[in-house]
Amino acid sequence: MKLYIITDIHNKPSRDQCLSTGIIGSAQVIRLALNDLCARPELTGEALHQHLFRHGGMDDVVSALKQTLSGGDVGLGYSAGGTALWRAAAAGSPFTALFCVSSTRLRDEAAIATPNHVFFGSEDQGRPSSQWLATVPDHFTVFDEVGHTYYLHQSSHAAHETRTQISDGIKPSTAAPRSAI
């Protein structure tokens, strides 16, 4: 199994801060940055955000992901990185599971067939509505009293719980199918 990590517009979290740290075991972890995926490595922060969501850069990211993925992969995306993974899944990229952390632009997306779990902080002003959360993702978790970048604080309760839920979600998606007896 390969675990694709797609960072946020600031190329965060770092490898050491990533929620996958310590839960993946033998998985091959592939970390990709949004600015590299859209072939604009000079862009970061708000300039990258504008390029992705107002100037077609997200389409380039999705196209690059579709060319990169091989099937049976798990995706973990942070903020806009989660939106990129979601759109790639909607466009037919073969994931076994998606985990999107603080991906507020998902509020504009429809349901996908790929098993998924989304995570938000209750203080994140951009998070999707309660109606969206109840109808679009397979699973969602909203943590009380944390904001958009809670995933950068590894020692926080919210980050620990997110890591636990991702670990639990990866295990069933990577288990070998049971034989009929």
Contacts in CASP RR format, 6 or more apart in sequence:
PFRMAT RR
TARGET T0000
AUTHOR 0000-0000-0000
METHOD contacts of the structure
MODEL  1
MKLYIITDIHNKPSRDQCLSTGIIGSAQVIRLALNDLCARPELTGEALHQ
HLFRHGGMDDVVSALKQTLSGGDVGLGYSAGGTALWRAAAAGSPFTALFC
VSSTRLRDEAAIATPNHVFFGSEDQGRPSSQWLATVPDHFTVFDEVGHTY
YLHQSSHAAHETRTQISDGIKPSTAAPRSAI
1 27 0 8 1.000
1 28 0 8 1.000
1 72 0 8 1.000
1 73 0 8 1.000
1 74 0 8 1.000
1 96 0 8 1.000
1 170 0 8 1.000
1 174 0 8 1.000
2 27 0 8 1.000
2 28 0 8 1.000
2 29 0 8 1.000
2 30 0 8 1.000
2 70 0 8 1.000
2 72 0 8 1.000
2 73 0 8 1.000
2 74 0 8 1.000
3 20 0 8 1.000
3 24 0 8 1.000
3 27 0 8 1.000
3 28 0 8 1.000
3 29 0 8 1.000
3 30 0 8 1.000
3 73 0 8 1.000
3 74 0 8 1.000
3 75 0 8 1.000
3 76 0 8 1.000
3 170 0 8 1.000
4 30 0 8 1.000
4 32 0 8 1.000
4 65 0 8 1.000
4 68 0 8 1.000
4 69 0 8 1.000
4 73 0 8 1.000
4 74 0 8 1.000
4 75 0 8 1.000
4 76 0 8 1.000
4 85 0 8 1.000
5 18 0 8 1.000
5 20 0 8 1.000
5 29 0 8 1.000
5 30 0 8 1.000
5 31 0 8 1.000
5 32 0 8 1.000
5 75 0 8 1.000
5 76 0 8 1.000
5 77 0 8 1.000
5 78 0 8 1.000
6 32 0 8 1.000
6 33 0 8 1.000
6 34 0 8 1.000
6 37 0 8 1.000
6 65 0 8 1.000
6 75 0 8 1.000
6 76 0 8 1.000
6 77 0 8 1.000
6 78 0 8 1.000
6 81 0 8 1.000
6 82 0 8 1.000
6 84 0 8 1.000
6 85 0 8 1.000
7 13 0 8 1.000
7 31 0 8 1.000
7 32 0 8 1.000
7 33 0 8 1.000
7 34 0 8 1.000
7 77 0 8 1.000
7 78 0 8 1.000
7 81 0 8 1.000
8 34 0 8 1.000
8 78 0 8 1.000
8 79 0 8 1.000
8 80 0 8 1.000
8 81 0 8 1.000
8 102 0 8 1.000
9 34 0 8 1.000
9 35 0 8 1.000
9 44 0 8 1.000
9 45 0 8 1.000
9 46 0 8 1.000
9 48 0 8 1.000
9 49 0 8 1.000
9 52 0 8 1.000
9 79 0 8 1.000
9 80 0 8 1.000
10 44 0 8 1.000
10 45 0 8 1.000
11 33 0 8 1.000
11 34 0 8 1.000
11 35 0 8 1.000
11 44 0 8 1.000
12 78 0 8 1.000
12 149 0 8 1.000
12 152 0 8 1.000
13 19 0 8 1.000
13 78 0 8 1.000
13 151 0 8 1.000
13 152 0 8 1.000
15 21 0 8 1.000
15 31 0 8 1.000
17 151 0 8 1.000
17 152 0 8 1.000
17 154 0 8 1.000
18 31 0 8 1.000
18 76 0 8 1.000
19 76 0 8 1.000
19 101 0 8 1.000
19 151 0 8 1.000
19 154 0 8 1.000
19 159 0 8 1.000
19 162 0 8 1.000
19 163 0 8 1.000
19 166 0 8 1.000
20 29 0 8 1.000
20 76 0 8 1.000
20 163 0 8 1.000
20 166 0 8 1.000
21 154 0 8 1.000
21 163 0 8 1.000
22 163 0 8 1.000
23 163 0 8 1.000
23 166 0 8 1.000
23 167 0 8 1.000
23 170 0 8 1.000
24 170 0 8 1.000
27 74 0 8 1.000
27 170 0 8 1.000
27 174 0 8 1.000
32 65 0 8 1.000
32 68 0 8 1.000
33 41 0 8 1.000
34 48 0 8 1.000
34 52 0 8 1.000
34 61 0 8 1.000
34 80 0 8 1.000
34 81 0 8 1.000
34 84 0 8 1.000
35 41 0 8 1.000
35 42 0 8 1.000
35 43 0 8 1.000
35 44 0 8 1.000
35 48 0 8 1.000
37 60 0 8 1.000
37 61 0 8 1.000
37 64 0 8 1.000
37 65 0 8 1.000
37 84 0 8 1.000
38 48 0 8 1.000
38 51 0 8 1.000
38 52 0 8 1.000
38 57 0 8 1.000
38 58 0 8 1.000
38 60 0 8 1.000
38 61 0 8 1.000
38 64 0 8 1.000
39 60 0 8 1.000
39 64 0 8 1.000
40 48 0 8 1.000
40 51 0 8 1.000
40 57 0 8 1.000
43 51 0 8 1.000
48 80 0 8 1.000
49 80 0 8 1.000
51 57 0 8 1.000
52 58 0 8 1.000
52 61 0 8 1.000
52 80 0 8 1.000
52 84 0 8 1.000
53 80 0 8 1.000
53 105 0 8 1.000
58 80 0 8 1.000
58 83 0 8 1.000
58 84 0 8 1.000
58 87 0 8 1.000
61 81 0 8 1.000
61 84 0 8 1.000
61 87 0 8 1.000
61 88 0 8 1.000
62 84 0 8 1.000
62 87 0 8 1.000
62 88 0 8 1.000
62 91 0 8 1.000
62 93 0 8 1.000
65 84 0 8 1.000
65 85 0 8 1.000
65 88 0 8 1.000
65 93 0 8 1.000
66 88 0 8 1.000
66 91 0 8 1.000
66 92 0 8 1.000
66 93 0 8 1.000
69 88 0 8 1.000
69 93 0 8 1.000
69 94 0 8 1.000
69 95 0 8 1.000
70 94 0 8 1.000
71 93 0 8 1.000
71 94 0 8 1.000
71 95 0 8 1.000
71 96 0 8 1.000
72 94 0 8 1.000
72 95 0 8 1.000
72 96 0 8 1.000
73 94 0 8 1.000
73 95 0 8 1.000
73 96 0 8 1.000
74 95 0 8 1.000
74 96 0 8 1.000
74 97 0 8 1.000
74 98 0 8 1.000
74 99 0 8 1.000
74 170 0 8 1.000
74 173 0 8 1.000
74 174 0 8 1.000
75 85 0 8 1.000
75 95 0 8 1.000
75 97 0 8 1.000
75 98 0 8 1.000
75 99 0 8 1.000
76 85 0 8 1.000
76 98 0 8 1.000
76 99 0 8 1.000
76 101 0 8 1.000
76 166 0 8 1.000
77 84 0 8 1.000
77 85 0 8 1.000
77 98 0 8 1.000
77 99 0 8 1.000
77 100 0 8 1.000
77 101 0 8 1.000
77 103 0 8 1.000
78 101 0 8 1.000
78 102 0 8 1.000
78 103 0 8 1.000
78 151 0 8 1.000
79 101 0 8 1.000
79 102 0 8 1.000
79 103 0 8 1.000
79 104 0 8 1.000
79 148 0 8 1.000
80 103 0 8 1.000
80 105 0 8 1.000
81 100 0 8 1.000
81 103 0 8 1.000
82 98 0 8 1.000
82 100 0 8 1.000
82 101 0 8 1.000
82 103 0 8 1.000
82 106 0 8 1.000
83 100 0 8 1.000
83 103 0 8 1.000
83 105 0 8 1.000
83 106 0 8 1.000
83 109 0 8 1.000
85 95 0 8 1.000
85 98 0 8 1.000
85 100 0 8 1.000
86 98 0 8 1.000
86 100 0 8 1.000
86 103 0 8 1.000
86 106 0 8 1.000
86 109 0 8 1.000
86 112 0 8 1.000
86 116 0 8 1.000
87 109 0 8 1.000
88 95 0 8 1.000
89 95 0 8 1.000
89 98 0 8 1.000
89 112 0 8 1.000
89 113 0 8 1.000
89 114 0 8 1.000
89 116 0 8 1.000
90 109 0 8 1.000
90 110 0 8 1.000
90 112 0 8 1.000
95 114 0 8 1.000
96 114 0 8 1.000
96 115 0 8 1.000
96 173 0 8 1.000
96 174 0 8 1.000
97 114 0 8 1.000
97 115 0 8 1.000
97 116 0 8 1.000
97 117 0 8 1.000
97 169 0 8 1.000
97 170 0 8 1.000
97 173 0 8 1.000
98 112 0 8 1.000
98 114 0 8 1.000
98 115 0 8 1.000
98 116 0 8 1.000
98 117 0 8 1.000
99 116 0 8 1.000
99 117 0 8 1.000
99 118 0 8 1.000
99 119 0 8 1.000
99 166 0 8 1.000
99 169 0 8 1.000
100 106 0 8 1.000
100 116 0 8 1.000
100 117 0 8 1.000
100 118 0 8 1.000
100 119 0 8 1.000
101 118 0 8 1.000
101 119 0 8 1.000
101 151 0 8 1.000
101 162 0 8 1.000
102 119 0 8 1.000
102 120 0 8 1.000
102 121 0 8 1.000
102 124 0 8 1.000
102 127 0 8 1.000
102 147 0 8 1.000
102 148 0 8 1.000
102 149 0 8 1.000
102 150 0 8 1.000
102 151 0 8 1.000
103 118 0 8 1.000
104 120 0 8 1.000
104 124 0 8 1.000
104 126 0 8 1.000
104 127 0 8 1.000
104 128 0 8 1.000
104 148 0 8 1.000
106 118 0 8 1.000
106 128 0 8 1.000
106 132 0 8 1.000
106 136 0 8 1.000
106 137 0 8 1.000
107 126 0 8 1.000
107 127 0 8 1.000
107 128 0 8 1.000
107 129 0 8 1.000
107 132 0 8 1.000
109 136 0 8 1.000
110 136 0 8 1.000
111 135 0 8 1.000
111 136 0 8 1.000
111 137 0 8 1.000
115 138 0 8 1.000
115 173 0 8 1.000
116 137 0 8 1.000
116 138 0 8 1.000
116 139 0 8 1.000
117 137 0 8 1.000
117 138 0 8 1.000
117 139 0 8 1.000
117 140 0 8 1.000
117 141 0 8 1.000
117 165 0 8 1.000
117 166 0 8 1.000
117 169 0 8 1.000
118 128 0 8 1.000
118 133 0 8 1.000
118 137 0 8 1.000
118 139 0 8 1.000
118 140 0 8 1.000
118 141 0 8 1.000
119 140 0 8 1.000
119 141 0 8 1.000
119 142 0 8 1.000
119 143 0 8 1.000
119 151 0 8 1.000
119 162 0 8 1.000
119 165 0 8 1.000
120 127 0 8 1.000
120 128 0 8 1.000
120 140 0 8 1.000
120 141 0 8 1.000
120 142 0 8 1.000
120 143 0 8 1.000
121 127 0 8 1.000
121 142 0 8 1.000
121 143 0 8 1.000
121 144 0 8 1.000
121 146 0 8 1.000
121 147 0 8 1.000
121 148 0 8 1.000
121 150 0 8 1.000
121 158 0 8 1.000
122 142 0 8 1.000
122 143 0 8 1.000
122 144 0 8 1.000
122 145 0 8 1.000
122 146 0 8 1.000
122 147 0 8 1.000
123 145 0 8 1.000
123 146 0 8 1.000
123 147 0 8 1.000
123 148 0 8 1.000
124 146 0 8 1.000
124 147 0 8 1.000
124 148 0 8 1.000
126 148 0 8 1.000
127 142 0 8 1.000
128 136 0 8 1.000
133 140 0 8 1.000
133 142 0 8 1.000
141 161 0 8 1.000
141 162 0 8 1.000
141 165 0 8 1.000
143 150 0 8 1.000
143 157 0 8 1.000
143 158 0 8 1.000
143 161 0 8 1.000
143 162 0 8 1.000
146 156 0 8 1.000
146 158 0 8 1.000
150 156 0 8 1.000
150 158 0 8 1.000
150 159 0 8 1.000
150 162 0 8 1.000
151 159 0 8 1.000
151 162 0 8 1.000
153 159 0 8 1.000
154 160 0 8 1.000
END
